[in-house]
Amino acid sequence: MTSVRKRVEMLERTQSVRGGAGSDEIVRRVLGRVSDADLDSLGSAAHAVAQGRELTPAECAAAEAYASAVARESAALRSPRGQKGQLR
């Protein structure tokens, strides 16, 4: 079984390729809060997509939760409150 760190790195690389360098911070923040069980499901979902098979209900739920968390984090960083902590 792949280590948690390797799975996180794989997911980060996948998101970086899709979203560009600007999304790296968002991906790192979200993946830093993902449980090991959800990380397993996300890795399994990525593997399923690569194989061209349908996602299981657990994989689908994990992928939807991840996408939602990325959207929330992205919105938070774009909001004036989210950017306030980034000002010098």
C-alpha positions in Angstrom: 0.0 0.0 0.0 1.2 3.5 -0.9 2.2 5.7 2.1 0.0 8.6 3.0 2.7 11.1 2.0 3.0 9.5 -1.5 -0.8 9.6 -1.9 -0.9 13.3 -0.9 2.0 14.1 -3.3 0.2 12.3 -6.1 -3.0 14.2 -5.4 -1.1 17.5 -5.2 0.6 16.8 -8.6 -2.8 15.9 -10.2 -4.4 19.1 -8.9 -1.3 21.2 -9.9 -1.5 20.0 -13.5 -5.2 20.7 -13.7 -5.3 24.0 -11.9 -1.9 25.5 -12.4 0.5 26.9 -9.8 -2.0 29.3 -8.3 -4.0 26.4 -6.9 -1.1 24.6 -5.1 -1.6 26.4 -1.8 -5.3 25.6 -1.8 -4.7 21.9 -2.6 -2.1 21.7 0.2 -4.4 23.3 2.7 -7.3 21.0 1.8 -5.2 17.8 1.7 -3.7 18.7 5.0 -7.1 18.3 6.6 -8.2 15.1 4.9 -8.5 12.0 7.0 -6.5 8.9 6.2 -9.7 7.1 5.2 -10.8 9.9 2.9 -7.3 10.1 1.4 -7.5 6.3 0.7 -10.8 6.9 -1.1 -9.4 9.9 -3.0 -6.5 7.8 -4.2 -8.7 5.0 -5.1 -11.0 7.4 -7.0 -8.0 8.8 -8.9 -7.0 5.3 -9.8 -10.5 4.4 -10.9 -10.6 7.4 -13.2 -7.3 6.4 -14.7 -8.6 2.9 -15.3 -11.8 4.2 -16.8 -14.1 2.5 -14.3 -17.0 3.9 -12.4 -16.4 5.2 -8.9 -17.8 3.4 -5.9 -20.1 5.3 -3.6 -17.3 5.9 -1.1 -15.0 7.1 -3.8 -17.7 9.4 -5.2 -18.5 10.8 -1.8 -14.8 11.5 -1.1 -14.3 13.1 -4.5 -17.3 15.3 -4.0 -16.3 16.3 -0.4 -12.8 17.1 -1.7 -14.1 19.2 -4.6 -16.4 21.1 -2.2 -13.5 21.7 0.2 -11.3 23.1 -2.6 -14.2 25.4 -3.7 -14.7 26.6 -0.1 -11.0 27.2 0.4 -10.7 29.0 -2.9 -13.6 31.3 -2.1 -12.2 31.9 1.4 -8.8 33.0 0.0 -10.5 35.3 -2.6 -12.7 37.0 0.0 -11.5 40.1 1.7 -11.5 38.3 5.0 -9.5 35.4 3.6 -6.9 37.8 2.2 -6.6 39.9 5.3 -4.3 37.4 6.9 -2.0 37.5 3.9 -1.3 41.2 3.9 2.0 42.4 5.1 
